[in-house]
Amino acid sequence: MKASKHDWPVLIVSGQFHEASDEGFRLNELVSELEEVQYCSVIPSFTYEDAQEIFMSRADIGAVVIDWDLPDEDPDEFMYAPELIGLIRARNKTIPILLLTDRLDMESIPVDVLKAINGYLWKTADTVEFLSGRIEMHLLKYLKSVYPDFFGALVKYSEEYKYAWHTPGHMGGEGFLRSPAGVALYKFFGENTLRSDFSISVPELGSLLDHEGVVGDAEKNSARAFGADYTYYILNGTSNVNQVIWRSQVLKDDIAFVDRNCHKSLNYSMVITDAFPIYMIPRRNKMGIIGPVRLSEFSPETIKKKIKENKLIPENLKGNTPKMSTLTNSTYDGVCYSVVNIKKELEQSVKNLHFDEAWYAYARFHPIYKNHFGMTDDKLDKNHPPIFCSHSTHKLLTAFSQSSMLHIKNGGTDKIIPYEFNESYMMHGSTSPQYSMIASLDVATKMMQDNGNIILNDIIIEAIQLRKKMILILDELKEENEDDWFFGMWQPEEVIIEGEKMRFEDVEDEILADTQSVWVMSKDNPWHGFEDMEDDYAMLDPIKLTFTTPGIDSEGNMAEEGIPASIVSNYLIDKGIVCEKTDYYSFLLLNSLGTTKGKQGTLLAELFKFKEHYDTNTPLCEVFPELVNAYPKNYEGVGLKDHCNAIHKYFKDYKILDSMQAGFQVIPDQVMKPAEAYHSVVGRKVEYVELDDMMGRIPAVMIVPYPPGIPIMMGGEHLNEKAKPIFDYLKQRQDFENAFPGYQSDIHGVERTDRDGKKYFKTLCIKE
Ligand SMILES: Cc1ncc(COP(=O)(O)O)c(C=O)c1O
């Protein structure tokens, strides 16, 4: 069950495996002893370079044995043992490194190496049995340390093969074996998954709801790793983290200050707490990309003004301090805020700060993100409010789906009292937690503690390499033909390195990965397209890759021809590449822990194939056969290029981006709180209203069009004359879907009725 020592190979680096010498003979005996007597596995490596390759490409090496004196070959190309040892130690602080050497060589070993290794193996003086025993001892000691406490306890408990008489009903998988469908599931998921699926009745594993025992220890360890005073494991996603945070602090009729660019779970947080929301409005650029909320939105004066102008908040409550402020960090387009600046503003005027960092749990582990995450170690004002952070550990770290963390930093004077806070936790937590999810949170933490910096640096460098590759491809295409095209990347074209202006692609990868200022958005380098960028305020996350498609420039001017991004992302989906988010002329891909060079290569290959299809105007029936089969009248005989240009022309003629911009700039008048709107749903005081009849009505539910994926209306807001741009934008979306069947996009809160071959949007509105 537990991975055996055989699963953790010993890497032996020596040039003497094939040497007809006493040393060569003993080395081979050592390998046999390890494999046949100790049941270990061995990976032989003949050069230090080769060993480096192996070590960099796999994390399952259990020990490294390095021959200190490999013969010199070409001294220019040669890597020396100290270099290899340094590299291994930088990537793994605890793996045993053993030097294979002669007593005579001891003097030549520098102090740095002595500090980095775990011991020596005398090549000729000790017996082969003794050497292999030492290696095995180090390997076993190391293996014990790779299991974090909770996961280790879970594995140990599963290994005890107890007869369980408690839930879950399949009891370690046995229950599945009573029927073929169950057997199929058993075989698919495997015995370990099922045997480690316990219920709450396992006292050895502690109590999640009480945060006691090994599970409590794991939460405390995560708090240390993520810079929090308290960390809570939440097993039904960050949607639930947000609700637990709000429910712990916000009461009926409290005022809450919320990013309009928020996840829908925050709308539901408003509903369950029955709060009065006021909103922060994000800016967006001319390409439609959502940017940071202006710093001025957080000033005490702006907040007071928003409360004063809010028609819903009763006069007697207008003097109240908002109980909660929630900001999405990073934004859906990978823009991260300097929270230090924001905290300075907000700590004067709200009681609790909440950063929804669902997509950003890794920020603490790489210096490029310094000061740009909620749990940053900045100097806080002595009266600063408590700070809460939501992390979907499952999104960009390695926890299982729905496994999230809630982090809390106490306020200067306002301390969070755990047993009080736990009331909210208990309200939202199941009494039957999935232990493997807890283990995945425990392991995700340990991975970051052990070598988070290295892991992140690797993926940042890989993202940078892909960013540069995109520039180089376009340059190369343009060298051949000035009018050629390729997909672009939303990123700086020029950067300042040590006072010198350089092209992005000319700067070394490591320097780009090391220099935060390269990624910080500024007025002086307006590649981002956001107006009035404040200094030192927001940065682009290097690992969030926004690819741009031709058809619009950074000023929002639309070209004669263009490629709407949804067509590209539909193409990529067909090829097994799923984009995270698609806008009108951009799509987002995440270079996360699971991204490999192979995936990047496949992506580039598919983008090239798309380009080829576009340039040759390949018939749509070859590129999107299902679309043509479903709507032959619309698409038969059409080529890909014609199709892209037709949709592009539609967007251009109907000024759809301007319309979106106008729609999202309006915060409609609130007629009732989101909670009251929801109460109408429960009380059946709602009815579906078709969009064409919706002017003047009050939707009971939130309406969130994708793209861009932020609410355009909240439940309880009035679709009146002031909100007409919202109506116009939704109408355009409806007309577009009818003009281009098969391009139905997701609009949360909107259903569709089919009539006379056309689609009509409808939304649940408050009954009149
Ligand atoms: C900003 C933000 N917050 C919260 C959530 C909810 O996270 P989860 O899917 O873990 O419930 C999401 C999900 O996409 C999100 O984007």
Ligand as a Chemical Component Dictionary entry (heavy atoms), coordinates in Angstrom:
data_LIG
# 
_chem_comp.id                   LIG 
_chem_comp.type                 NON-POLYMER 
_chem_comp.pdbx_formal_charge   0 
_chem_comp.three_letter_code    LIG 
# 
loop_
_chem_comp_atom.comp_id 
_chem_comp_atom.atom_id 
_chem_comp_atom.alt_atom_id 
_chem_comp_atom.type_symbol 
_chem_comp_atom.charge 
_chem_comp_atom.model_Cartn_x 
_chem_comp_atom.model_Cartn_y 
_chem_comp_atom.model_Cartn_z 
_chem_comp_atom.pdbx_ordinal 
LIG C1 C1 C 0 -12.407 34.076 -7.719  1  
LIG C2 C2 C 0 -13.045 32.774 -7.380  2  
LIG N1 N1 N 0 -13.465 32.569 -6.137  3  
LIG C3 C3 C 0 -14.027 31.420 -5.765  4  
LIG C4 C4 C 0 -14.205 30.401 -6.662  5  
LIG C5 C5 C 0 -14.856 29.133 -6.232  6  
LIG O1 O1 O 0 -13.906 28.140 -6.118  7  
LIG P1 P1 P 0 -14.261 26.604 -6.042  8  
LIG O2 O2 O 0 -14.416 26.160 -7.446  9  
LIG O3 O3 O 0 -13.091 26.031 -5.325  10 
LIG O4 O4 O 0 -15.524 26.468 -5.281  11 
LIG C6 C6 C 0 -13.794 30.556 -7.980  12 
LIG C7 C7 C 0 -13.994 29.489 -8.959  13 
LIG O5 O5 O 0 -13.784 29.586 -10.121 14 
LIG C8 C8 C 0 -13.208 31.782 -8.352  15 
LIG O6 O6 O 0 -12.830 31.996 -9.602  16 
# 
loop_
_chem_comp_bond.comp_id 
_chem_comp_bond.atom_id_1 
_chem_comp_bond.atom_id_2 
_chem_comp_bond.value_order 
_chem_comp_bond.pdbx_ordinal 
LIG C1 C2 SING 1  
LIG C2 N1 SING 2  
LIG C2 C8 DOUB 3  
LIG N1 C3 DOUB 4  
LIG C3 C4 SING 5  
LIG C4 C5 SING 6  
LIG C4 C6 DOUB 7  
LIG C5 O1 SING 8  
LIG O1 P1 SING 9  
LIG P1 O2 DOUB 10 
LIG P1 O3 SING 11 
LIG P1 O4 SING 12 
LIG C6 C7 SING 13 
LIG C6 C8 SING 14 
LIG C7 O5 DOUB 15 
LIG C8 O6 SING 16 
# 
